[in-house]
Amino acid sequence: MKNKNFVAFILTHGRPNKVLTYNTLRKQGYTGDICLIVDNEDSLQDEYIASFDNVYIFNKKEVSKTFEEADNFEDRRAIVYARNVCFEAAKSLGYRYFIQLDDDYTSFRYRYFNDEYTTKGTVKNLDKYLEIMLDFYKSTNINSIAMAQGGDFIGGASCGLLSNYENLSRKAMNSFICSTDRPYQFIGRINEDVNTYTRKGNLGLLQITIPFIALEQLQTQANTGGMTDIYKMNGTYIKSFYSVMFQPSSVKVKLMGFKNSRLHHSVKWENTVPKIISQKHKKQ
Amino acid sequence: MKQFNLFNESKSDDSNKYTKKIKAPIYEAKNRKPHILELYDRSKTNLLINKIKALDIAEYEKKFLLSAAERFTVINFSKVADYYAHSDKAIQEAMESLALVIVDFDKAIEYGFAKLSEEMTQQYIRENEK
């Protein structure tokens, strides 16, 4: 990795033996710095420290005071605290740019090249792709860019992300390239990514998903630890309502899926985020 | 029995290929300036306001609830962008400060995305050359 001002943060909790993302990054050619973000309420924090060179331990309760959790629960088994501490962690460790990643990535795959959807193979030199993405990020005023996720391509070539990129690129989840000089906070104890791209997106926060490569994860709730416990306890019912609370004019909850239907958030993009418009329209 | 195609449509091997070029997510403003009433829908907001006004509560509480009711106003951001494109400087500046549009200054996003796309593709080709 050319840029020494860049670090990959892996946000993890309760599974020091299953930080899949670490090996996936190395296997696919990422040579830059990696640091694990672990909270002080994790009973396995010593195991993390013993197993990895760089571990940043943060005080979860303290971070909880810095942003809107949107409820009065005390259950902090959620990723939002780690997401929000990354800006401070990067600063204190001397990095300007970072990507925050979950801990359960199994691969980074090619998805859209030469103007075509592809399923062909896994990325070989992740360094290069991250450098290209970082160069793009630095050349704009975008708050954060994200890689696509495998699920974005359900439907193949006619998936939503590719057929409606203007709108669906504004959905940003999971992997976020950020800068300490463009800080923002994720909001809501759970569904924090959706809460943030809808509510804060509505108020002008700019996040964009890049379609070329996608990260693949273990199926939700297949990996023990992490957010699995809180999802198993509440399903997606309560989770989805956080986003409705934050952005009631354009986020709804509806039944999704044919088999084993479940309640899930539904975003009406036309009414959620302001359009990006060319400067040619601006009167001088 | 051999199958034949009644309408002579060729069977495509590329059914899962996507040929549309993905460009930066920049909105193309329409030529028509929409009416201001097309920009937002206050149906639910007004319904809530009427209910709040009918409540027998303190004025300062009403004031808060009335502000909160505004969260239900639905904004059509395509129409807003169209309106912006056909408005004068003062209105445009107000719209920018309310984050009703995001202006791509100096085409940073548009050009940056084109460069990103090109470089990603070149890297992909390099990686997959035999």
Contacts between the chains, C-beta under 8 A, distances in Angstrom:
chain1	res1	chain2	res2	distance
A	110	B	124	6.3
A	112	B	18	7.2
A	112	B	22	6.5
A	113	B	120	6.9
A	113	B	121	5.3
A	113	B	124	4.4
A	113	B	125	8.0
A	114	B	121	5.9
A	114	B	124	7.6
A	114	B	125	8.0
A	115	B	18	7.2
A	115	B	19	6.1
A	115	B	20	7.1
A	115	B	21	4.8
A	115	B	22	7.3
A	116	B	17	5.0
A	116	B	18	5.3
A	116	B	19	6.6
A	117	B	16	6.7
A	117	B	17	6.5
A	117	B	18	4.0
A	120	B	128	7.6
A	121	B	128	7.5
A	123	B	127	7.6
A	124	B	127	4.9
A	125	B	123	7.2
A	125	B	127	6.2
A	128	B	123	5.0
A	129	B	120	6.8
A	129	B	123	6.4
A	132	B	116	6.1
A	132	B	119	4.6
A	132	B	120	5.8
A	132	B	123	6.6
A	133	B	116	7.1
A	135	B	115	7.9
A	135	B	116	7.6
A	135	B	119	7.7
A	136	B	112	5.0
A	136	B	113	7.0
A	136	B	115	7.0
A	136	B	116	4.1
A	139	B	108	5.9
A	139	B	112	4.5
A	139	B	115	7.8
A	140	B	108	4.7
A	140	B	109	5.2
A	140	B	112	5.2
A	141	B	105	7.5
A	141	B	108	6.8
A	142	B	109	7.0
A	156	B	16	4.8
A	157	B	15	7.9
A	157	B	16	5.0
A	157	B	17	5.9
A	157	B	18	3.7
A	158	B	18	7.5
A	162	B	18	5.4
A	162	B	20	7.3
A	162	B	22	6.5
A	163	B	20	7.6
A	165	B	22	5.1
A	165	B	23	7.7
A	165	B	25	5.9
A	166	B	25	4.5
A	166	B	26	7.7
A	166	B	27	6.6
A	167	B	25	7.6
A	169	B	25	4.5
A	170	B	25	6.9
A	203	B	99	5.5
A	204	B	99	2.9
A	204	B	102	6.5
A	206	B	102	5.9
A	208	B	25	6.7
A	210	B	116	7.1
A	211	B	22	5.9
A	212	B	117	7.5
A	212	B	120	4.5
A	212	B	124	7.7
A	213	B	120	7.8
A	248	B	71	5.5
A	248	B	72	5.7
A	249	B	44	7.9
A	249	B	71	6.3
A	249	B	72	5.4
A	249	B	73	6.0
A	249	B	74	4.9
A	249	B	75	7.2
A	250	B	74	6.7
A	270	B	76	6.1
A	270	B	77	6.3
A	270	B	78	6.1
A	271	B	74	5.0
A	271	B	75	5.9
A	271	B	76	6.4
A	271	B	77	6.8
A	272	B	77	7.5
A	273	B	77	6.5
A	274	B	77	5.3
A	274	B	80	7.0
A	274	B	81	7.6
A	274	B	99	5.6
A	274	B	100	5.5
A	274	B	101	5.2
A	274	B	102	5.4
A	275	B	27	3.7
A	275	B	77	5.2
A	275	B	78	6.4
A	275	B	80	7.2
A	275	B	81	3.9
A	275	B	101	5.8
A	275	B	102	7.1
A	276	B	24	7.7
A	276	B	25	6.0
A	276	B	26	5.2
A	276	B	27	6.1
A	276	B	101	7.7
A	276	B	102	4.7
A	276	B	103	7.9
A	276	B	104	5.4
A	276	B	109	6.2
A	277	B	26	6.9
A	277	B	27	5.4
A	277	B	29	6.3
A	277	B	81	5.1
A	277	B	84	6.6
A	277	B	85	6.9
A	277	B	101	5.0
A	277	B	102	7.0
A	277	B	103	6.0
A	277	B	104	6.7
A	278	B	26	5.9
A	278	B	29	8.0
A	278	B	103	7.8
A	278	B	104	5.7
A	278	B	107	7.0
A	278	B	110	7.0
A	279	B	103	5.5
A	279	B	104	6.0
A	279	B	105	5.3
A	279	B	106	6.8
A	279	B	107	7.0
A	281	B	29	5.7
A	281	B	84	6.6
A	281	B	85	4.0
A	281	B	103	7.9
A	282	B	92	6.1
A	282	B	103	5.8
A	283	B	87	7.7
A	283	B	88	6.1
A	283	B	89	4.3
A	283	B	92	5.8
A	284	B	89	7.5
